[in-house]
Amino acid sequence: MLTFNYNIYIINKEKIKKGGRKMKEQFLELLKKVGNTVKEKRKCHYTTVIALKSKNFEETFEYVLSGVVSDAARGENGFGFDEIFELSNGKTLAEISTIEKLKLSPRKEALDMANRYLMKFKTEN
């Protein structure tokens, strides 16, 4: 299994433009490295973890989206690794609509889990 960590910190529009070019180059390089590797060995995961801490609790909420590194960069609706993150349906994140992406977003799922926890905590205390 391939493992790579990539964190994106957005500072301003100019850095996003510069970072976007650099990211694309890095992901194209990754595609060259995996070459003709079989799909079973190109597994990847997009993980989001959100931590909440107060004087009353300390909790983490994790959501994982699994996929594979695609054979080639595909799609126009994305940024970062979206063009090479292939879902189980054979499409990359950049090939699906924004609405579809929101339905399976690890960020959204982890935030929803944290929100449910906070709502439950609020009603119980």
C-alpha positions as CSV (number, residue, x, y, z in Angstrom):
1,M,0.0,0.0,0.0
2,L,1.2,3.5,-0.8
3,T,1.2,6.0,2.1
4,F,1.5,9.7,1.7
5,N,0.5,12.6,3.9
6,Y,-0.4,15.9,2.4
7,N,-1.6,18.8,4.4
8,I,-2.8,22.0,2.7
9,Y,-2.7,25.3,4.5
10,I,-4.4,28.2,2.6
11,I,-2.7,31.5,3.3
12,N,-3.7,33.7,0.3
13,K,-4.8,33.5,-3.3
14,E,-1.2,33.9,-4.7
15,K,0.1,31.1,-2.5
16,I,-2.8,28.9,-3.6
17,K,-1.9,29.5,-7.2
18,K,1.8,28.7,-6.6
19,G,1.0,25.7,-4.4
20,G,-1.5,24.4,-6.9
21,R,1.2,24.1,-9.6
22,K,3.6,22.5,-7.2
23,M,1.0,20.0,-6.0
24,K,0.1,19.1,-9.6
25,E,3.8,18.4,-10.4
26,Q,4.1,16.3,-7.2
27,F,1.1,14.2,-8.1
28,L,2.2,13.7,-11.7
29,E,5.5,12.5,-10.3
30,L,3.6,10.1,-8.0
31,L,1.8,8.8,-11.0
32,K,5.1,8.1,-12.7
33,K,6.4,6.3,-9.7
34,V,3.4,4.0,-9.4
35,G,3.5,3.3,-13.1
36,N,1.8,0.0,-14.0
37,T,1.5,-1.1,-10.4
38,V,-1.7,-3.1,-9.9
39,K,-4.7,-1.4,-8.3
40,E,-4.6,-3.6,-5.2
41,K,-1.1,-2.1,-4.4
42,R,-2.2,1.6,-5.1
43,K,-4.6,1.9,-2.2
44,C,-4.8,5.3,-0.5
45,H,-6.9,6.9,2.2
46,Y,-8.1,10.5,2.7
47,T,-8.4,10.9,6.5
48,T,-9.8,13.8,8.5
49,V,-9.5,14.0,12.2
50,I,-11.1,16.7,14.3
51,A,-10.3,17.2,18.0
52,L,-12.4,18.9,20.6
53,K,-11.1,19.7,24.0
54,S,-12.7,21.6,26.9
55,K,-12.5,21.4,30.7
56,N,-15.4,18.8,30.4
57,F,-14.3,16.6,27.6
58,E,-11.5,15.7,25.1
59,E,-12.7,13.8,22.0
60,T,-11.5,13.1,18.5
61,F,-13.6,12.3,15.4
62,E,-12.1,10.5,12.5
63,Y,-13.5,9.7,9.0
64,V,-11.7,7.9,6.3
65,L,-12.4,7.8,2.6
66,S,-10.7,4.9,0.8
67,G,-9.6,4.8,-2.8
68,V,-6.7,4.1,-5.1
69,V,-4.2,6.2,-6.9
70,S,-5.5,6.4,-10.4
71,D,-3.6,5.4,-13.6
72,A,-3.7,9.0,-14.8
73,A,-4.9,12.5,-13.7
74,R,-8.5,12.8,-14.6
75,G,-11.2,15.4,-14.2
76,E,-11.7,19.1,-14.0
77,N,-13.7,19.6,-10.8
78,G,-11.1,19.6,-8.0
79,F,-7.9,20.6,-6.6
80,G,-4.9,19.0,-4.9
81,F,-5.0,15.2,-5.2
82,D,-8.6,15.1,-6.5
83,E,-7.5,14.3,-10.0
84,I,-5.6,11.1,-8.9
85,F,-7.8,9.9,-6.0
86,E,-10.0,7.2,-7.6
87,L,-13.1,6.1,-5.8
88,S,-14.6,2.6,-5.8
89,N,-16.9,3.6,-8.7
90,G,-13.8,4.2,-11.0
91,K,-14.2,8.0,-11.0
92,T,-11.7,10.4,-9.5
93,L,-12.8,13.0,-7.0
94,A,-12.2,15.6,-9.8
95,E,-14.7,13.7,-12.1
96,I,-17.7,14.0,-9.7
97,S,-19.9,16.9,-9.0
98,T,-19.5,19.2,-6.1
99,I,-22.7,17.9,-4.6
100,E,-21.5,14.3,-4.9
101,K,-18.2,15.3,-3.3
102,L,-19.9,16.9,-0.4
103,K,-21.9,13.7,0.3
104,L,-18.7,11.7,0.9
105,S,-16.3,14.5,2.2
106,P,-14.2,13.3,5.1
107,R,-14.1,16.9,6.4
108,K,-17.9,17.1,6.4
109,E,-18.3,13.6,7.9
110,A,-15.8,14.4,10.7
111,L,-17.5,17.8,11.4
112,D,-20.9,16.1,11.5
113,M,-19.7,13.6,14.0
114,A,-18.2,16.4,16.2
115,N,-21.5,18.4,15.8
116,R,-23.6,15.4,16.9
117,Y,-21.3,14.9,19.9
118,L,-21.6,18.6,20.9
119,M,-25.4,18.5,20.5
120,K,-25.6,15.4,22.7
121,F,-23.3,16.9,25.3
122,K,-25.4,20.1,25.3
123,T,-28.6,18.2,26.0
124,E,-27.1,16.0,28.7
125,N,-25.5,18.8,30.6
